[in-house]
Amino acid sequence: MDTLRAARYPFLEESSAFAESHSADIVSLMMSPSYADARRRGLDRVLESIRKSEVSYVPLASFEYERLMEVMSYPYARVLVSCVNDRFLTKRYALAEAVRMNRLLGEERADAVISIAKELKVDAVARNDMLMMHFTDYLRLSSRIKSMEWKLVNSELFGGNVFLPNDKFCRALQNALQDKIESELPLEVPKDIRAMVSKDVKHVEIALNEMKSRYGDGVDGNVSVEEFPPCMRALLAGTQNGLNLPHSGRFALVSFLHALGMDSEQIMALFSKSPDFDESKTIYQVKHITGEGSGTEYTPPECSTMKSYGICFEPDGLCDNEKVVHPLIYYRIKTRKGRGDALPVSDDGSENNDGAAAKDHPDKG
């Protein structure tokens, strides 16, 4: 048995076998002083997922004790997440474990990566160290990644399999593990076990509430999400559901929200609902686009640009109107229907008043 592999990837069947070989069970994990290190590490796994969106890798020596503690920390973390039973936490924890696996897979040989893929129920093979995934699994795992490079038409196929460079293959497996963990949680945790972990559960709840309370709801009372154009509703829903938006999608959404009058804190609040929310990175991106960090205030891309970048989603009847050439025009038409306002709008979506026009983004989205 490869105990190092079992500890690096504690979701594997051999990890369970490793634990069983040491007679490790759930009651011992919860109560025995011998597993205190596993409980501490399990709590850290959950807290790191809240604070960093990634579970750190702990260097593992050759001692079986350390490897066993790492393996047992995984079920303990799952118990904590299940006791809190918060959808946001479940998704964020699943993502954090999946990101950790992705980073570790980058150090593995092709045959080892394929082996883990098969445990995740992914049909994959390696030929001459080239990784291939069956196109049905590829479509399932890549559908949430909106970048054009992930479209099947831009991939190389052979016999129903998609050739993938190592980094893209591991990124797809990240989604597979994330889906697996989300589908398994929350677990049914007996009352006596809940009582045993109540102190650590409280630590998790405090950390989770601190993160959530740092930002408000984000939506200004004057902004109506229901009146957003389909593209912006889809982008907003995507980021709040943990989808990996392309740079063009993030830029379009942030600049659109800013154009509606939302400040950086309100926009940050909306992004904070995403399981992969990274506060420092998001602050930088938002402030750059809104002009707080760059000194240049960018306008959202027009509809033709949205289409060219593949982020025009499910256009409706109003989108088909020849006058609607910009997402802001769509929004202003929808919100004025009930008020009878008729302030003209220019082709870039801005109102025709005496205000200074914002600069276009150099990348056009």
N, C-alpha and C positions, 0 to 999 in steps of 0.2 A: 504493500500500500504506500502511495506517495503522500506522506503526511504534510509535506510542504504545500503541495497542490491542494490538498483538502482544506488547509488553513487559508490559502490565498483566495480560494473560491468556495466559501462555506455553504453555498446553495447546492453543491453537487451531491450525488448519491454517495460517493465515497467519503464525503464529510460526515454524513450520518453514520456510515459504517465505522469510521474512525472513532466517533463518539461512543458507539455501541461497544466497540472493542475495549473501551475503558469503563464500561458499565455506567456511562454518564446518562442520567435521565432528568426529566423536568423537575422533579422534586429536589434532587440533589443540587441542580443548578440554582434553584430558588433559595435553598436553605443552608447548604453545606458551606462552611468556611473555606473549604478547598476550592470553591468556585467564585470566591469574592472577586478575583481579578477578571473573570469572565463577565461578571455582573457590571463591574466598573467599565469595562471596554464596551459592553452592550449599551450602557447608558450613553457613553461617548459617541457611539455610532449614530444614535438618534439625535443627540444634541448637535453633532457636526452636520447632520443632514439639514437641520433647521438653520444653522448659522452660516454654513458654507456651501450647501447643496452638493456636498461630496463627502464620502467617508474616507478618512485618511488611511494610508497603508502603514501598518506597524511592521518594522523589520523583524523577521522571525529567525531566531537562532535555530540550531539543530536540536534543541531540547524539545522533547515531545510535550512537556508540560505547557510551554508557551504556545505551541501550535494547537493543543487541545483547548486552551483558554480562548484563542482566537475563533476556533470553530464554535464553541459554546456561546460566545458573545452574540453570535448571529441569531439563534432562536430567542435569546433573552431580549434583544432589540425588537424582534417581531412581536413579542409579548407586550412590551411597553407601547409600541405603536397601536396594537390592537386594543389595549386598555383605554388609550386616549380616544381612539375611534373618531378621528377627524379626517375628513376626505383630503383636505389640503396636506396634512401631515403624511398621510399614507402615500400620496403621489410624490411628495418631496422626498420621503425616505426611499421609496422605490427608485427614484431617479438617482439619488446619491449613491446607493449601492451599485447601480448600473454604471454610473460614471467611473466608480472605483474599478470595477471589472474591466471597463474599456481601457483604462490606463495600463492595467496589468497585462492585458492581452497583447499590447504592443511589444512586450518583451518575450513573447512565446514563439516557438516554432510553429509552422503552418499546421502540422499534424495535431499539435496540442490545441490550437484554436478550433480546428474542425471537431475535435473530440468534445469540446465545451459547447460548440454550436449544436451538436447532436443531442446533448443533454437538455438543451433549451428547445428541443423539438424543431430545429431548423435543418432542412435538407441541404447539406453542403458537402463538397468534396475538395480535395487539393490535388492538383496535377503539376508536377515540377515546381512545387512551392507556390503555385498560383492558386488563389482561393476562389472558389466558385459557389454560388448559392442558387438554388432553383428559383426561377423567376416568380413563382407564386409566393414564396416566402419573401423574396426581395420586395415585391409589391406591397405585401402586408406590412413589412417593417419600415419601408421607406416612404410610405404614403403621407406621414406627418411631417416629413422633411421637404420643405417647399422650394429649395434651391433647384435651379434648372439642371444642374449636373447630376441630380438624382433621378431625373426622369428616365423611364425605361428606354425611351427612344435614343437617349444619349449614352446608352450602355452597350457593351459588347456581349453578345449572346452566342452560346454554342451548345447545341443539343438540349435546349430548355434551361440551361444554366447561365447565370450572369457572372462574367469575370469581374472581380473586384480587387483593387489594391488593398493591402492589409488594413490601412486606416479606415477605409470606407466599410470593409467587411466587419471590423470590430465596432464601428459606430452603429451598424445595423443590429449587431448582437446586443448592443446597449439597450436598444428598444425592446429586444426580445426578453431580456432579463427584467426590465422595467415592467413590461406587461405581465410577466409571470408573477412578480411580487405583488403587483396591484391586484391581480386576480385571486391571490391567496389570502389577502388581508381584508378585513380584520379576522383574526382567529377567534374561536369560541374559548374564552378564558374563564375557568371555574372561579367561583367567589373566593375560595381559599387562596388561590394563586394571586388573584387581584389584591387581596389583603397583604400578601407577602411583598408585592412590588409597589405598594401604594406610595411609598416615599419617593421612589425614582419616577413614578408616573407624575407626581406633583412637580418634580424638577422639569420634566418635559413640558408639562402644561404651562408652567411659568415662562419658559423660554419661547414656547410657541405664541403665547399671548403677548409677550414683549415684542416679538417680531410683527405680529398683526396690528398691534396698537400703535406702532411707530408711524403708520400711515392711516389716514381716514379712508372713506370709501372711494375718494378720488374724483367722483363725478360731481361737477358743479351743478347747482340747482337749475342753472340756465341751459344746461347741456342735456339733450335727449338722445340717449343711445338708440332708442327705438327708431329714430329718424335718420340714423347713419345710413350711408349707402351700403349695399351688400358687401363690397370689398372691405370696408372698414369694420363692419360688424364681424366679418369672418376673421380678420386680422386680430381684432380685440379678443374674440372668443378663442382663437388659437393660442395667443400668449397667455391667457388665463387658464388654459387647459394643458399647458406644458408643451405645446408644439414648438418645434425649432423653426422660428421665422427666419427667412433670409434677411440680409442687411437691408435690402430694398423695402421689404415689408415693414421692418421696424422703423425705418426712416419715414415711410409714408404715414404710418399710424401716429408716431410722435408729432410730426409736423402738422398733421391734420388736427389732432387734439389741441396743440398749441394755437393753431389758427382759430379755434373755437373759443379761445380765451382761457383755457386751462393752464395753470402754472406748473412748474416743474414738480412740485410736491404732489399735486393732484395726479399728474401723469405717472409719477413714481408709484403712487398708491395703486393704480390699475395694474402696473407691471408686477407689483409685489405679490399679486395673487397667483402668479405663475410658479409652479414647482421649481423651476430652474432660476428663480430670481437671484441675481447677484447684485447686492446694493451698490458696491463701489463701481462696477462696470456700468450699471444702468444709470447711475448719477452722471457719469462722464458722458455717456451717449446722449442722454436727454438734454443736458446743459449745452452740449455742442450743437445739437440741432435747433434748440430754442434760442440760441445766441448768447446765453448766459456765460458760456465758457469760451466761445469762439469769437464773439463780437459780431457774428453774421447770423441773421435770422432767416431761416429757410422756409419756403412755402412748400406745401405738399405737391407731389407730381400730378400732372393732369391725367385724364383717363387713358389717353393713347400710350403714355409712358407706363401706366399701371399694366396695361395689356401686354406691352412689349416685355415686361419683366415677369409675366405670368402670375400677377397678383390681383387680377380682376376676376372676382369670384361671383358666380351666379347673378349676372346682371338682370334687373327686372325691367318692367315696362318703362319706368321713368328714365332708366339708364339709356334706353333706346331713343329717347328724345334727342334730336340733333342739337338742341341748345345745351344739353347736359354734357359738357366736355371736361368737367372737373368735379371731383368729389365734393368740394365745397358748394358748388352750384346745386348739386343734388340735395345737400343738407339744407341749404337756405330755402329752396323751393318747398321742401317737405315741411319745414318748421313755419313757413309763412302762409301755408294754405289756410290755416284757421284764423289768421290775423288780418289777411288782406293786404299785407305790406307789399310794396312794389319797388323797393330800392334796387336799381340795376346792379348786375354783377358782371365783372369783366371775365375774360376767358381764363384767367388764372384763379378764378374763384373768389377774388377779393372784391369788396364792395367799392363802388365808384364814389368815393368821398375824397376828401383832401389829404388823407393820411399817406404817409410814405409807403411805397410798395416794398415788400420784403424781397430779398434776393433769392433767385432760384438756386437749388442745390446743384453743385457742379456735376454730380453724377446723374442728375435727373431722376432721383429715387434710388 
